[in-house]
Amino acid sequence: MQWLLPTLLVLVCPIMMFFMMRGMHGGHQHGTSCHKNNHDQDHLDKFRKENERLIRENQELKNRNL
């Protein structure tokens, strides 16, 4: 009988973790995809602007050296 309590604890921990993780991921699926797309678009816009700035700067440096 001494093995019953430790065995139950070993079985309960993974089962509880499964349900907790499932609950965490299930509640945020719809909102995160939309938020992620907006966040990705913001980063993409930022990188495009930075790329355009670097292209202009590079062209200016080439013109100075000619």
matplotlib code that plots the C-alpha trace (Angstrom):
import matplotlib.pyplot as plt

x = [0.0, 2.9, 3.4, -0.2, 0.3, 3.6, 2.1, -1.0, 1.2, 3.3, 0.2, -1.6, 1.2, 1.3, -2.5, -2.8, 0.0, -1.8, -5.1, -3.3, -1.4, -4.4, -6.3, -3.6, -3.3, -7.0, -8.0, -5.5, -5.6, -8.0, -6.6, -2.9, -3.1, -4.7, -2.3, 0.7, -0.3, -0.5, 2.7, 4.5, 3.1, 4.4, 7.9, 7.8, 6.9, 9.7, 12.2, 11.0, 11.4, 14.9, 15.8, 14.7, 16.7, 19.8, 19.4, 19.2, 22.2, 24.2, 23.3, 24.3, 27.7, 28.2, 27.4, 29.9, 32.7, 32.1]
y = [0.0, 2.4, 2.5, 3.8, 7.4, 8.0, 6.1, 8.3, 11.5, 10.3, 9.7, 12.9, 15.4, 14.7, 14.5, 17.9, 19.4, 18.1, 19.9, 23.1, 23.4, 22.6, 25.3, 27.8, 27.2, 26.8, 30.2, 32.2, 30.6, 33.0, 36.3, 35.5, 34.7, 38.1, 39.9, 38.0, 39.0, 42.7, 42.5, 40.8, 43.4, 46.2, 44.6, 44.2, 47.8, 48.9, 46.7, 48.1, 51.7, 50.9, 49.2, 52.2, 54.5, 52.4, 52.2, 56.0, 56.4, 54.0, 55.8, 59.1, 57.7, 56.3, 59.7, 61.5, 59.2, 59.7]
z = [0.0, 0.4, -3.3, -4.0, -3.1, -5.0, -8.0, -8.0, -7.8, -10.7, -12.8, -11.8, -12.7, -16.4, -16.7, -15.0, -17.2, -20.3, -19.4, -18.3, -21.5, -23.6, -21.8, -22.4, -26.1, -26.7, -25.4, -27.4, -30.9, -32.6, -31.2, -31.6, -35.3, -36.1, -33.7, -35.2, -38.7, -37.8, -35.9, -38.8, -41.2, -38.9, -39.0, -42.7, -43.2, -40.9, -42.8, -46.2, -45.0, -43.6, -46.9, -48.9, -46.7, -47.1, -50.9, -51.0, -48.7, -50.8, -54.0, -52.5, -51.5, -55.0, -56.5, -54.2, -55.3, -59.0]

ax = plt.figure().add_subplot(projection="3d")
ax.plot(x, y, z, "-o")
ax.set_aspect("equal")
plt.show()
